[in-house]
Amino acid sequence: MENLIRKLLFPLAIILMVILAMIFPQWFIQWGEVSLKQLILPLLMLIMFGMGTSMSIQDFVGVLKMPYAVFVGLLCQFTIMPFVGWTIASLFGFPPEIAAGIILVGCSPSGLASNVMSYIAKANLALSLTLTACATLLAPLLTPMLMSYLASELVPIDTWAMMWSIMKIVILPIILGLLWNHLVEQKTTLLSPILPIISMAGIVLIIGIITATGRESLLQMGLLLIWACFLHNLIGYFMGYNICRLLKLDRQSCRTIAFEVGMQNSGLASGIALELGKVATMGLASVIFGPMMNVTGSLLASFWRDKKFEPKEALNSRQY
């Protein structure tokens, strides 16, 4: 029962925060002279620093150990979700900035949540860590390029400005986190006990701020946007897994890539939307997608954890 409560605590905290932000939006918009939107970027950078402290050089060495799986995973990551997002946004007929937000979520890399789900599902955790690390490093180049191609008709996209935003929000804090982990944390374990708690609290607060800021848009199209994000998420899992089976990866790796594809770094999407000055519209899809993917990912990971198979089972046993 205690383990179940721990697993549910984070999603329940997010749900409670969304409810509070919808009922009392003023609590999450302005405190005195301070606009709470100003907290989003520092919080995201702190979260990414925490992500960096959980990484090591070994996560990148994995590319050399399993190049085929890494190539397939990255190809799926930066093709399936961006184009599925564009298709869903087009079919649902959302206003331009809301539609661009859905595409932005699809163009973002995966985050640490996918690593947790791969661990729970007894998937290929080493591959998951490597894919998250590589996708994050590629994001400053690929996310702006994909957004320029898929969403430039919806909102103005400054490719170079977006590249710098991702470098500032993600890459620099992660590099600092890696350095901290290498030079300090392995000797003192000073931050490792508290960074996960700070990161979760930061994510919850960011969701509250964006929910309150975009409250009116959520009231107008909340259910439709929830449905769109749900489809986006599930199609990511389904296509990620089955395309990898067709490409003859083993089942453990297919599970891993399903999580890497279906679970996006919605925090980064929120940060980019804020940098574009459109957090109340472009940021809404990430607010819905983030909590939803944690719920669906947990359910899928638990299902796969109990579903037995030979670890190296594959179609024609394609090796790395």
C-alpha positions in Angstrom: 0.0 0.0 0.0 2.9 2.4 0.8 4.5 1.8 -2.6 1.1 2.4 -4.3 0.7 5.7 -2.4 4.2 6.8 -3.4 3.5 6.0 -7.1 0.2 8.0 -7.0 1.5 10.9 -5.0 3.0 12.8 -8.0 0.1 12.5 -10.4 -2.3 13.3 -7.6 -0.3 16.4 -6.7 -0.5 17.5 -10.4 -4.3 16.9 -10.5 -4.7 18.9 -7.3 -2.6 21.7 -8.7 -4.6 21.9 -11.9 -7.9 22.0 -9.9 -6.5 24.8 -7.7 -5.2 26.8 -10.6 -8.6 26.5 -12.4 -10.6 27.6 -9.3 -8.1 30.2 -7.9 -6.1 31.3 -10.9 -5.0 34.5 -9.2 -2.9 32.4 -6.8 -0.6 31.3 -9.7 -0.5 34.5 -11.8 0.8 37.3 -9.7 2.3 37.6 -6.2 2.6 41.3 -5.4 4.9 42.8 -8.1 6.1 39.4 -9.2 4.6 37.7 -12.2 4.9 34.0 -11.5 5.5 33.3 -15.2 9.0 34.5 -14.5 9.6 31.5 -12.4 9.1 29.0 -15.2 12.5 29.3 -16.9 14.6 29.2 -13.7 12.6 26.1 -12.5 13.0 24.4 -15.9 16.7 25.0 -15.8 16.9 23.6 -12.3 15.0 20.5 -13.4 17.4 20.1 -16.3 20.4 20.5 -14.0 18.9 17.7 -11.9 18.5 15.6 -15.1 22.2 16.2 -15.9 23.3 15.1 -12.4 21.5 11.8 -13.0 23.4 11.2 -16.3 27.0 10.0 -16.9 29.3 9.7 -19.8 28.3 6.0 -20.0 24.9 7.1 -21.2 26.5 8.4 -24.4 28.9 5.5 -24.7 25.8 3.3 -25.3 25.7 4.6 -28.9 28.9 2.6 -29.6 27.5 -0.5 -28.0 24.1 -0.6 -29.8 24.2 1.8 -32.8 21.4 0.2 -34.7 18.9 0.4 -31.8 19.9 4.0 -31.1 19.6 5.0 -34.7 16.1 3.4 -35.0 15.0 5.0 -31.7 16.2 8.5 -32.7 14.6 8.2 -36.1 11.3 7.2 -34.5 11.6 10.0 -31.9 11.9 12.8 -34.4 9.5 11.5 -37.0 6.5 9.8 -35.4 5.5 12.3 -32.8 6.1 15.5 -34.8 4.0 14.3 -37.8 1.3 12.6 -35.7 1.1 15.9 -33.8 0.7 17.9 -37.0 -1.9 15.5 -38.3 -4.0 15.6 -35.0 -3.7 19.4 -34.8 -4.9 19.7 -38.4 -7.8 17.2 -38.1 -9.1 18.7 -34.9 -9.1 22.2 -36.4 -7.6 23.9 -33.3 -6.8 27.7 -33.3 -3.3 28.2 -34.7 -1.4 28.7 -31.4 -3.1 25.8 -29.7 -2.3 23.6 -32.8 1.3 24.8 -32.8 1.5 23.8 -29.1 0.5 20.2 -30.0 3.1 20.1 -32.7 5.7 21.5 -30.3 5.1 18.7 -27.8 5.6 16.2 -30.7 8.9 17.9 -31.8 10.4 17.8 -28.2 12.8 15.1 -27.1 12.0 12.5 -24.5 12.7 13.1 -20.8 13.6 11.3 -17.6 10.0 9.9 -17.2 10.7 7.5 -20.1 13.7 6.1 -18.3 11.6 5.4 -15.2 8.9 3.6 -17.2 11.6 1.5 -19.0 12.9 0.5 -15.6 9.5 -0.5 -14.3 8.6 -2.4 -17.5 11.9 -4.3 -17.4 12.8 -2.9 -20.8 16.3 -2.0 -22.1 17.2 0.7 -19.5 20.7 1.3 -21.0 19.1 2.0 -24.4 16.6 4.3 -22.7 19.2 6.4 -21.0 21.3 6.6 -24.2 18.3 7.7 -26.3 17.2 10.3 -23.8 20.7 11.7 -23.7 21.2 11.7 -27.4 17.7 13.1 -28.2 18.2 15.9 -25.7 21.6 16.9 -27.3 19.9 16.8 -30.8 16.9 18.9 -29.7 18.5 22.3 -30.3 19.0 21.4 -33.9 16.0 19.2 -34.7 13.2 20.7 -32.7 13.5 24.2 -34.3 13.9 22.6 -37.8 10.8 20.5 -37.4 8.8 23.4 -35.9 9.8 25.6 -38.8 8.7 22.9 -41.3 5.4 21.9 -39.6 4.2 24.9 -37.7 5.5 28.1 -39.4 2.2 28.6 -41.1 0.5 28.7 -37.6 2.9 30.9 -35.7 6.1 32.8 -36.6 9.1 30.5 -35.9 12.5 32.1 -35.4 14.7 29.0 -35.8 17.9 30.5 -34.4 16.1 32.0 -31.4 14.5 28.7 -30.6 17.8 26.9 -30.9 19.3 29.4 -28.3 16.3 28.9 -26.1 16.8 25.1 -26.0 20.5 25.5 -25.4 19.8 27.9 -22.5 16.9 25.8 -21.0 18.3 22.3 -21.6 21.8 21.9 -22.8 23.7 24.3 -20.5 22.0 23.1 -17.3 22.6 19.5 -18.3 26.3 20.1 -19.0 26.6 21.8 -15.6 24.7 18.8 -14.0 27.1 16.4 -15.7 30.1 18.3 -14.4 28.6 18.5 -10.9 28.0 14.7 -11.0 31.5 14.0 -12.2 33.4 16.4 -10.0 31.3 16.8 -6.8 28.4 14.5 -6.4 30.2 11.2 -6.6 32.3 12.3 -3.6 29.7 14.0 -1.5 26.2 12.9 -2.6 25.2 16.4 -1.6 22.3 17.0 -3.9 21.1 13.6 -5.0 18.7 13.0 -2.2 16.8 16.3 -2.7 17.0 17.0 -6.4 14.2 14.6 -7.4 11.9 16.2 -4.8 12.8 19.7 -6.0 12.2 18.6 -9.6 8.8 17.1 -8.9 7.8 20.2 -6.9 9.0 22.4 -9.8 7.0 20.5 -12.4 3.9 20.7 -10.3 4.3 24.5 -9.8 5.0 25.1 -13.5 1.8 23.2 -14.4 -0.1 25.3 -12.0 1.2 28.6 -13.4 0.5 27.6 -17.1 -2.9 26.2 -16.2 -3.9 29.5 -14.5 -2.4 31.6 -17.3 -4.3 29.6 -20.0 -7.5 29.1 -17.9 -9.8 30.7 -20.4 -8.6 28.7 -23.4 -8.8 25.5 -21.3 -12.4 26.2 -20.4 -13.2 26.7 -24.1 -11.6 23.6 -25.5 -10.3 21.6 -22.6 -12.0 18.3 -23.3 -11.1 18.4 -27.0 -7.5 19.2 -26.2 -7.4 16.4 -23.6 -8.7 14.0 -26.3 -6.1 15.2 -28.8 -3.2 14.8 -26.4 -4.5 11.3 -25.4 -4.5 10.2 -29.0 -1.1 11.7 -29.6 0.3 9.9 -26.6 -1.2 6.5 -27.4 -0.3 6.6 -31.1 3.3 7.3 -30.0 3.4 4.2 -27.9 1.7 2.1 -30.6 3.8 3.2 -33.6 7.1 3.3 -31.6 6.7 -0.3 -30.5 5.4 -1.8 -33.8 7.7 0.0 -36.1 10.6 -1.3 -34.1 9.2 -4.8 -34.3 9.0 -4.4 -38.1 12.6 -3.3 -38.0 13.5 -6.5 -36.1 14.5 -5.2 -32.7 14.1 -7.4 -29.7 11.1 -6.9 -27.5 12.9 -5.2 -24.7 14.2 -2.5 -27.0 10.8 -2.1 -28.7 9.3 -1.4 -25.3 12.0 1.1 -24.6 11.6 3.0 -27.8 7.8 3.0 -27.3 8.3 4.9 -24.1 10.9 7.2 -25.7 8.5 8.1 -28.5 5.3 8.3 -26.6 6.7 10.3 -23.6 8.0 13.8 -24.4 9.8 16.5 -22.5 6.7 18.6 -22.0 8.6 20.9 -19.6 10.9 21.9 -22.5 7.8 22.6 -24.7 6.4 24.8 -21.9 9.7 26.7 -21.8 9.8 27.3 -25.5 6.2 28.5 -25.5 7.1 31.0 -22.7 10.1 32.2 -24.7 7.8 32.8 -27.7 5.4 34.8 -25.4 2.6 32.3 -26.0 2.6 30.2 -22.9 -1.2 30.7 -22.4 -1.9 29.1 -25.7 1.1 27.1 -27.1 1.9 26.0 -23.6 -1.5 24.3 -22.9 -0.9 21.1 -24.8 2.3 20.4 -22.7 0.3 21.0 -19.5 -2.2 18.3 -20.5 0.3 15.9 -22.1 2.8 15.8 -19.2 0.5 14.5 -16.5 -1.3 12.3 -19.0 1.8 10.5 -20.2 2.8 9.7 -16.7 -0.5 8.0 -16.0 -0.6 6.1 -19.3 3.1 5.3 -19.1 2.7 3.9 -15.6 -0.2 1.7 -16.7 1.7 0.4 -19.8 4.9 -0.2 -17.8 3.0 -2.2 -15.1 1.2 -4.2 -17.9 4.5 -5.0 -19.6 6.3 -5.8 -16.3 3.8 -8.7 -15.7 3.9 -9.9 -19.4 6.7 -12.5 -19.6 8.8 -13.2 -22.6 12.3 -14.3 -23.4 14.5 -11.2 -22.9 16.3 -11.7 -26.2 13.3 -12.7 -28.2 13.2 -10.8 -31.5 11.9 -11.1 -35.0 14.8 -13.0 -36.7 16.9 -11.9 -33.7 18.2 -8.7 -35.1 21.3 -7.7 -33.1 22.8 -4.3 -32.5 
